[in-house]
Amino acid sequence: MEKGNQIQIPRVKLGSQGLEVSKLAYGSAGLSGYYSGPVSYEEGCLMIKEVFKRGITFLDTAEIYGGDHHNEIMVGKALKNLPREKVQLATKFGISERDGQLMVNGNPEYVRKSCEASLKRLDVDYIDLYYQHRIDVSVPIEETMEELKKLVEEGKIKYIGLSEASFDTIRRAHAVHPITAIQMEYSLLTREIESEIIPLCRELAIGIVAYSPLGHGFFGGKATEENVPSESILNSIPRFNGENLERNKLHYARVADLAARHACAPSQLALAWLLHQGDDIIPLFGTTKVKNLENNIRSLTVKLTEEDLKAISEAVPADEVAGEREVPNLYKHSWKFATTPPKNKNPSAT
């Protein structure tokens, strides 16, 4: 696992179409101010360079991250100093801003326009993994997928992904063209996908990219942070507010106690738990600090038994987490999980 003083990050297959990625993925949204103020292009490029240097080659961005597409432009600048063929670059389309409202858009013409704009901002010839960021329920998923299929055939994208898609949407999309990866929120705090989505993905040989693997930084210390920056999205997430946060701090305390027994940080134990859920699950974390990057990578060295995994799961009972996981009504017309797994598999509802 370690070579010299550096931990070697394993390579794994994502999906069944041939994409190989690092077992950990880096999400760059935080560099554009998701949790605090954005960093400069220079600082962001240095962070991405450090991520790659340490063996994380799977990089994630989106057209909506940062004002004026700040994040994709930054990632594009960083790629100039990296060997393109050794980077697995993922970006997303499907969320646009109109009059201050985030809108979901899956129209074929928008898909193509977004892809071509992302290619230009990133200054690359192709995108390795192109996700639909949120599902537009007003457009049949088959129509969106047909356009994505054309982009694959044209070589503009290599693989197709969906983010926050429902059971039926995934199955219907996969019937048009193989889906390589589904990006979903998954952590000790958020486990709704375990009942239906994970089994479906394994049935269809689709990889799972788990975003917010630390619960939006909850297990990285946000659970006990007293002064969250005013611009942080955490101020709008119900789990981080008032009585909900006070109740959820009990989960953090139990995980912290277990982490101490394993001689690691709570964040490392939470990531290690996720890493042990299967080689088809890739934790996607973001940070602006090298120290946090190092800590997260070290989670690969935490070994857990089946008994350990059971104890960690029981420390955070899924049905006892207080508050919704997303900002209420953030995306107009978007499908999202409620606090319990969806039961209605009617395609018209997805």
DRENTI-369074 format. One record per residue (C-alpha): residue number from 1; residue in three letters; z, x, y. Coordinates in steps of 0.2 Angstrom, whole numbers, plus 2048, in hexadecimal, padded with zeros to 3 digits. Layout:
BEGIN
+------+------+-----+------+-------+
: tinu : vodo :  up : east : north :
+------+------+-----+------+-------+
:  NUM :  Ala :   Z :    X :     Y :
...
+------+------+-----+------+-------+
//
This chain:
BEGIN
+------+------+-----+------+-------+
: tinu : vodo :  up : east : north :
+------+------+-----+------+-------+
:    1 :  Met : 800 :  800 :   800 :
:    2 :  Glu : 804 :  80E :   80C :
:    3 :  Lys : 7F9 :  81D :   80F :
:    4 :  Gly : 802 :  82B :   819 :
:    5 :  Asn : 80C :  821 :   826 :
:    6 :  Gln : 7FF :  812 :   827 :
:    7 :  Ile : 800 :  803 :   81C :
:    8 :  Gln : 7EF :  7FF :   814 :
:    9 :  Ile : 7EA :  7ED :   816 :
:   10 :  Pro : 7E2 :  7E6 :   807 :
:   11 :  Arg : 7D0 :  7DF :   807 :
:   12 :  Val : 7CD :  7CE :   800 :
:   13 :  Lys : 7BF :  7C2 :   7FD :
:   14 :  Leu : 7BF :  7B3 :   809 :
:   15 :  Gly : 7B6 :  7A4 :   801 :
:   16 :  Ser : 7A8 :  7A6 :   7F4 :
:   17 :  Gln : 799 :  7AB :   7FF :
:   18 :  Gly : 79D :  7BD :   800 :
:   19 :  Leu : 7A8 :  7C0 :   80F :
:   20 :  Glu : 7B5 :  7CD :   80D :
:   21 :  Val : 7C3 :  7CF :   81A :
:   22 :  Ser : 7D3 :  7D8 :   81D :
:   23 :  Lys : 7E2 :  7CE :   815 :
:   24 :  Leu : 7E9 :  7CC :   827 :
:   25 :  Ala : 7DF :  7C5 :   836 :
:   26 :  Tyr : 7E1 :  7C8 :   848 :
:   27 :  Gly : 7E0 :  7BA :   854 :
:   28 :  Ser : 7DC :  7BF :   866 :
:   29 :  Ala : 7E1 :  7AF :   86F :
:   30 :  Gly : 7F1 :  7B6 :   875 :
:   31 :  Leu : 7E8 :  7C3 :   87F :
:   32 :  Ser : 7E1 :  7B5 :   88A :
:   33 :  Gly : 7F2 :  7AD :   88E :
:   34 :  Tyr : 7F5 :  7A1 :   880 :
:   35 :  Tyr : 808 :  7A5 :   880 :
:   36 :  Ser : 80A :  7AF :   890 :
:   37 :  Gly : 7FE :  7B6 :   89E :
:   38 :  Pro : 7EE :  7BD :   899 :
:   39 :  Val : 7EB :  7D0 :   897 :
:   40 :  Ser : 7DE :  7DA :   89F :
:   41 :  Tyr : 7CD :  7DE :   896 :
:   42 :  Glu : 7D3 :  7F0 :   895 :
:   43 :  Glu : 7E4 :  7EC :   88D :
:   44 :  Gly : 7DC :  7DF :   881 :
:   45 :  Cys : 7CF :  7EB :   87B :
:   46 :  Leu : 7DC :  7F8 :   878 :
:   47 :  Met : 7E6 :  7EC :   86E :
:   48 :  Ile : 7D7 :  7E6 :   863 :
:   49 :  Lys : 7D3 :  7F9 :   860 :
:   50 :  Glu : 7E5 :  7FC :   85A :
:   51 :  Val : 7E3 :  7ED :   84F :
:   52 :  Phe : 7D3 :  7F3 :   847 :
:   53 :  Lys : 7DA :  805 :   846 :
:   54 :  Arg : 7E9 :  7FE :   83B :
:   55 :  Gly : 7DD :  7F6 :   82F :
:   56 :  Ile : 7DB :  7E4 :   835 :
:   57 :  Thr : 7C8 :  7E1 :   836 :
:   58 :  Phe : 7C8 :  7CE :   836 :
:   59 :  Leu : 7C8 :  7C9 :   849 :
:   60 :  Asp : 7C9 :  7B7 :   84F :
:   61 :  Thr : 7C5 :  7B0 :   860 :
:   62 :  Ala : 7BD :  7A0 :   867 :
:   63 :  Glu : 7B2 :  79A :   875 :
:   64 :  Ile : 7C0 :  790 :   87D :
:   65 :  Tyr : 7CD :  79E :   87E :
:   66 :  Gly : 7D1 :  7A3 :   88F :
:   67 :  Gly : 7C9 :  79D :   8A0 :
:   68 :  Asp : 7B7 :  7A2 :   8A2 :
:   69 :  His : 7B6 :  7A7 :   88F :
:   70 :  His : 7C1 :  7B5 :   893 :
:   71 :  Asn : 7C5 :  7B8 :   880 :
:   72 :  Glu : 7B4 :  7B9 :   879 :
:   73 :  Ile : 7AF :  7C5 :   887 :
:   74 :  Met : 7BE :  7D0 :   884 :
:   75 :  Val : 7BB :  7D0 :   871 :
:   76 :  Gly : 7A9 :  7D5 :   875 :
:   77 :  Lys : 7AE :  7E3 :   87F :
:   78 :  Ala : 7BA :  7E9 :   872 :
:   79 :  Leu : 7AC :  7E9 :   865 :
:   80 :  Lys : 7A2 :  7F6 :   86E :
:   81 :  Asn : 7AF :  802 :   869 :
:   82 :  Leu : 7B0 :  7FD :   857 :
:   83 :  Pro : 7A3 :  7FE :   848 :
:   84 :  Arg : 79C :  7ED :   848 :
:   85 :  Glu : 798 :  7ED :   836 :
:   86 :  Lys : 7AA :  7F0 :   831 :
:   87 :  Val : 7B0 :  7E1 :   83B :
:   88 :  Gln : 7B1 :  7CF :   835 :
:   89 :  Leu : 7AF :  7C5 :   845 :
:   90 :  Ala : 7B4 :  7B3 :   846 :
:   91 :  Thr : 7B2 :  7A7 :   855 :
:   92 :  Lys : 7B2 :  794 :   857 :
:   93 :  Phe : 7A8 :  787 :   860 :
:   94 :  Gly : 7AC :  774 :   863 :
:   95 :  Ile : 7B9 :  773 :   871 :
:   96 :  Ser : 7B3 :  772 :   883 :
:   97 :  Glu : 7BB :  76E :   893 :
:   98 :  Arg : 7B6 :  760 :   89F :
:   99 :  Asp : 7BF :  75B :   8AE :
:  100 :  Gly : 7CF :  764 :   8A8 :
:  101 :  Gln : 7CE :  75B :   897 :
:  102 :  Leu : 7CB :  764 :   887 :
:  103 :  Met : 7BD :  75B :   87D :
:  104 :  Val : 7B7 :  75D :   86B :
:  105 :  Asn : 7A4 :  75E :   869 :
:  106 :  Gly : 79B :  75F :   859 :
:  107 :  Asn : 789 :  75B :   85E :
:  108 :  Pro : 77C :  766 :   857 :
:  109 :  Glu : 774 :  76B :   867 :
:  110 :  Tyr : 786 :  770 :   86D :
:  111 :  Val : 788 :  77A :   85D :
:  112 :  Arg : 779 :  784 :   860 :
:  113 :  Lys : 77C :  786 :   873 :
:  114 :  Ser : 78E :  78C :   86F :
:  115 :  Cys : 789 :  798 :   862 :
:  116 :  Glu : 77C :  7A0 :   86D :
:  117 :  Ala : 788 :  7A1 :   87C :
:  118 :  Ser : 795 :  7AA :   870 :
:  119 :  Leu : 789 :  7B6 :   86A :
:  120 :  Lys : 785 :  7BB :   87C :
:  121 :  Arg : 797 :  7BC :   881 :
:  122 :  Leu : 79C :  7C6 :   872 :
:  123 :  Asp : 78C :  7D0 :   874 :
:  124 :  Val : 788 :  7D0 :   861 :
:  125 :  Asp : 779 :  7CC :   856 :
:  126 :  Tyr : 783 :  7C1 :   84A :
:  127 :  Ile : 794 :  7B9 :   848 :
:  128 :  Asp : 79C :  7BB :   837 :
:  129 :  Leu : 7A6 :  7AB :   836 :
:  130 :  Tyr : 7A2 :  79D :   842 :
:  131 :  Tyr : 7AF :  78E :   842 :
:  132 :  Gln : 7AE :  77D :   848 :
:  133 :  His : 7BE :  77E :   852 :
:  134 :  Arg : 7C2 :  76B :   851 :
:  135 :  Ile : 7B9 :  75D :   849 :
:  136 :  Asp : 7AF :  751 :   854 :
:  137 :  Val : 7B2 :  740 :   84C :
:  138 :  Ser : 7A4 :  738 :   856 :
:  139 :  Val : 797 :  743 :   84D :
:  140 :  Pro : 794 :  743 :   83A :
:  141 :  Ile : 79A :  754 :   833 :
:  142 :  Glu : 789 :  755 :   82A :
:  143 :  Glu : 780 :  756 :   83A :
:  144 :  Thr : 78B :  764 :   841 :
:  145 :  Met : 789 :  76D :   830 :
:  146 :  Glu : 776 :  76C :   830 :
:  147 :  Glu : 775 :  775 :   840 :
:  148 :  Leu : 782 :  782 :   83A :
:  149 :  Lys : 777 :  784 :   82A :
:  150 :  Lys : 768 :  788 :   835 :
:  151 :  Leu : 772 :  795 :   83F :
:  152 :  Val : 776 :  79D :   82E :
:  153 :  Glu : 764 :  79D :   829 :
:  154 :  Glu : 75F :  7A5 :   83A :
:  155 :  Gly : 76C :  7B3 :   837 :
:  156 :  Lys : 776 :  7AE :   847 :
:  157 :  Ile : 785 :  7AB :   83C :
:  158 :  Lys : 789 :  7B1 :   82B :
:  159 :  Tyr : 797 :  7A4 :   825 :
:  160 :  Ile : 79D :  793 :   82A :
:  161 :  Gly : 7AF :  78E :   82D :
:  162 :  Leu : 7B8 :  77E :   832 :
:  163 :  Ser : 7C9 :  77D :   83C :
:  164 :  Glu : 7D5 :  76F :   83A :
:  165 :  Ala : 7CA :  765 :   82F :
:  166 :  Ser : 7CF :  756 :   824 :
:  167 :  Phe : 7CD :  755 :   811 :
:  168 :  Asp : 7BD :  74A :   812 :
:  169 :  Thr : 7B6 :  754 :   820 :
:  170 :  Ile : 7B7 :  764 :   816 :
:  171 :  Arg : 7B0 :  75D :   807 :
:  172 :  Arg : 7A1 :  755 :   810 :
:  173 :  Ala : 79E :  764 :   81A :
:  174 :  His : 79E :  76F :   80A :
:  175 :  Ala : 791 :  764 :   802 :
:  176 :  Val : 785 :  768 :   810 :
:  177 :  His : 788 :  77B :   810 :
:  178 :  Pro : 796 :  785 :   808 :
:  179 :  Ile : 7A5 :  787 :   813 :
:  180 :  Thr : 7AC :  799 :   813 :
:  181 :  Ala : 7BD :  796 :   81B :
:  182 :  Ile : 7C8 :  788 :   822 :
:  183 :  Gln : 7D3 :  78D :   830 :
:  184 :  Met : 7E4 :  783 :   830 :
:  185 :  Glu : 7F5 :  785 :   837 :
:  186 :  Tyr : 800 :  78B :   829 :
:  187 :  Ser : 811 :  793 :   829 :
:  188 :  Leu : 823 :  78F :   823 :
:  189 :  Leu : 824 :  783 :   831 :
:  190 :  Thr : 813 :  77A :   82E :
:  191 :  Arg : 80F :  777 :   81C :
:  192 :  Glu : 805 :  766 :   81C :
:  193 :  Ile : 7F6 :  76F :   815 :
:  194 :  Glu : 7FF :  773 :   804 :
:  195 :  Ser : 7FD :  761 :   7FD :
:  196 :  Glu : 7EA :  75E :   7FF :
:  197 :  Ile : 7E1 :  76B :   809 :
:  198 :  Ile : 7E5 :  77B :   7FF :
:  199 :  Pro : 7E1 :  773 :   7EE :
:  200 :  Leu : 7D1 :  76D :   7F5 :
:  201 :  Cys : 7CC :  77E :   7FC :
:  202 :  Arg : 7D0 :  786 :   7EB :
:  203 :  Glu : 7C6 :  779 :   7E2 :
:  204 :  Leu : 7B7 :  77D :   7EE :
:  205 :  Ala : 7BB :  790 :   7EF :
:  206 :  Ile : 7BE :  78F :   801 :
:  207 :  Gly : 7C9 :  79C :   80A :
:  208 :  Ile : 7D7 :  797 :   815 :
:  209 :  Val : 7DB :  7A0 :   825 :
:  210 :  Ala : 7ED :  79B :   82A :
:  211 :  Tyr : 7EF :  79B :   83D :
:  212 :  Ser : 800 :  79C :   846 :
:  213 :  Pro : 808 :  7A3 :   836 :
:  214 :  Leu : 818 :  7A6 :   83F :
:  215 :  Gly : 818 :  795 :   846 :
:  216 :  His : 812 :  799 :   857 :
:  217 :  Gly : 81D :  7A8 :   858 :
:  218 :  Phe : 82C :  79E :   852 :
:  219 :  Phe : 831 :  7AA :   845 :
:  220 :  Gly : 82C :  7B9 :   850 :
:  221 :  Gly : 83B :  7B5 :   85C :
:  222 :  Lys : 834 :  7A6 :   866 :
:  223 :  Ala : 841 :  79B :   85D :
:  224 :  Thr : 84F :  7A4 :   867 :
:  225 :  Glu : 846 :  7A9 :   877 :
:  226 :  Glu : 84F :  7A2 :   886 :
:  227 :  Asn : 841 :  7A4 :   893 :
:  228 :  Val : 830 :  79F :   88D :
:  229 :  Pro : 823 :  7A3 :   89B :
:  230 :  Ser : 81E :  793 :   8A5 :
:  231 :  Glu : 80C :  795 :   8A0 :
:  232 :  Ser : 80F :  796 :   88D :
:  233 :  Ile : 808 :  788 :   882 :
:  234 :  Leu : 819 :  788 :   879 :
:  235 :  Asn : 820 :  77E :   888 :
:  236 :  Ser : 815 :  770 :   882 :
:  237 :  Ile : 818 :  771 :   86F :
:  238 :  Pro : 825 :  764 :   86A :
:  239 :  Arg : 82D :  770 :   85D :
:  240 :  Phe : 832 :  77C :   86B :
:  241 :  Asn : 83A :  76F :   876 :
:  242 :  Gly : 84C :  768 :   878 :
:  243 :  Glu : 854 :  761 :   869 :
:  244 :  Asn : 845 :  765 :   85E :
:  245 :  Leu : 847 :  778 :   861 :
:  246 :  Glu : 85A :  777 :   85F :
:  247 :  Arg : 858 :  76F :   84E :
:  248 :  Asn : 84A :  77B :   849 :
:  249 :  Lys : 855 :  78A :   84D :
:  250 :  Leu : 85E :  786 :   83D :
:  251 :  His : 84F :  78A :   833 :
:  252 :  Tyr : 84D :  79B :   83D :
:  253 :  Ala : 85F :  79F :   839 :
:  254 :  Arg : 85D :  79C :   826 :
:  255 :  Val : 84D :  7A7 :   826 :
:  256 :  Ala : 855 :  7B4 :   830 :
:  257 :  Asp : 863 :  7B5 :   823 :
:  258 :  Leu : 857 :  7B7 :   815 :
:  259 :  Ala : 84D :  7C4 :   81E :
:  260 :  Ala : 85D :  7CE :   820 :
:  261 :  Arg : 85F :  7CE :   80D :
:  262 :  His : 84D :  7D5 :   80C :
:  263 :  Ala : 850 :  7E2 :   819 :
:  264 :  Cys : 842 :  7DB :   824 :
:  265 :  Ala : 840 :  7D1 :   834 :
:  266 :  Pro : 83E :  7BE :   833 :
:  267 :  Ser : 82C :  7BF :   839 :
:  268 :  Gln : 829 :  7CB :   82A :
:  269 :  Leu : 831 :  7BF :   81E :
:  270 :  Ala : 827 :  7B0 :   824 :
:  271 :  Leu : 817 :  7BA :   823 :
:  272 :  Ala : 81B :  7C1 :   812 :
:  273 :  Trp : 81E :  7AF :   80C :
:  274 :  Leu : 80D :  7AA :   812 :
:  275 :  Leu : 805 :  7BA :   80A :
:  276 :  His : 80C :  7B5 :   7F9 :
:  277 :  Gln : 804 :  7A4 :   7FA :
:  278 :  Gly : 7F4 :  7AB :   7F3 :
:  279 :  Asp : 7E6 :  7B8 :   7F6 :
:  280 :  Asp : 7DB :  7AA :   7FD :
:  281 :  Ile : 7E7 :  7A7 :   80C :
:  282 :  Ile : 7E5 :  7B3 :   81B :
:  283 :  Pro : 7F3 :  7B3 :   828 :
:  284 :  Leu : 7EB :  7B3 :   839 :
:  285 :  Phe : 7F8 :  7B9 :   846 :
:  286 :  Gly : 7F6 :  7BE :   858 :
:  287 :  Thr : 801 :  7CA :   863 :
:  288 :  Thr : 7FF :  7D4 :   873 :
:  289 :  Lys : 80B :  7E1 :   86D :
:  290 :  Val : 808 :  7F0 :   862 :
:  291 :  Lys : 81A :  7EF :   85B :
:  292 :  Asn : 818 :  7DD :   855 :
:  293 :  Leu : 807 :  7E2 :   84E :
:  294 :  Glu : 810 :  7F0 :   844 :
:  295 :  Asn : 81E :  7E4 :   83E :
:  296 :  Asn : 811 :  7D7 :   838 :
:  297 :  Ile : 808 :  7E4 :   82E :
:  298 :  Arg : 818 :  7EA :   826 :
:  299 :  Ser : 81A :  7D8 :   81F :
:  300 :  Leu : 80D :  7DE :   812 :
:  301 :  Thr : 81B :  7E9 :   80A :
:  302 :  Val : 827 :  7DB :   808 :
:  303 :  Lys : 828 :  7D6 :   7F5 :
:  304 :  Leu : 82E :  7C5 :   7F1 :
:  305 :  Thr : 831 :  7BD :   7E0 :
:  306 :  Glu : 82E :  7AB :   7DB :
:  307 :  Glu : 841 :  7A8 :   7DE :
:  308 :  Asp : 840 :  7B0 :   7EF :
:  309 :  Leu : 831 :  7A5 :   7F4 :
:  310 :  Lys : 83A :  796 :   7EE :
:  311 :  Ala : 84A :  79A :   7F9 :
:  312 :  Ile : 83F :  79E :   808 :
:  313 :  Ser : 836 :  78D :   806 :
:  314 :  Glu : 846 :  784 :   804 :
:  315 :  Ala : 84D :  78D :   814 :
:  316 :  Val : 840 :  783 :   81E :
:  317 :  Pro : 83F :  772 :   816 :
:  318 :  Ala : 82D :  76B :   81C :
:  319 :  Asp : 834 :  75A :   81F :
:  320 :  Glu : 842 :  760 :   82A :
:  321 :  Val : 838 :  769 :   837 :
:  322 :  Ala : 83B :  760 :   848 :
:  323 :  Gly : 82C :  75C :   853 :
:  324 :  Glu : 819 :  75C :   853 :
:  325 :  Arg : 810 :  76C :   850 :
:  326 :  Glu : 803 :  769 :   85D :
:  327 :  Val : 802 :  765 :   870 :
:  328 :  Pro : 801 :  752 :   870 :
:  329 :  Asn : 7EF :  74B :   873 :
:  330 :  Leu : 7E9 :  75C :   877 :
:  331 :  Tyr : 7D7 :  759 :   871 :
:  332 :  Lys : 7CF :  748 :   874 :
:  333 :  His : 7C7 :  741 :   864 :
:  334 :  Ser : 7CD :  750 :   85A :
:  335 :  Trp : 7D4 :  74D :   848 :
:  336 :  Lys : 7E5 :  755 :   845 :
:  337 :  Phe : 7F2 :  754 :   838 :
:  338 :  Ala : 802 :  74A :   83C :
:  339 :  Thr : 813 :  74F :   836 :
:  340 :  Thr : 80E :  749 :   824 :
:  341 :  Pro : 7FE :  74C :   81A :
:  342 :  Pro : 7F0 :  740 :   81D :
:  343 :  Lys : 7EE :  732 :   810 :
:  344 :  Asn : 7DF :  729 :   816 :
:  345 :  Lys : 7D0 :  732 :   810 :
:  346 :  Asn : 7C3 :  726 :   817 :
:  347 :  Pro : 7B5 :  731 :   81E :
:  348 :  Ser : 7B4 :  727 :   82E :
:  349 :  Ala : 7C6 :  72C :   832 :
:  350 :  Thr : 7C2 :  73F :   831 :
+------+------+-----+------+-------+
//
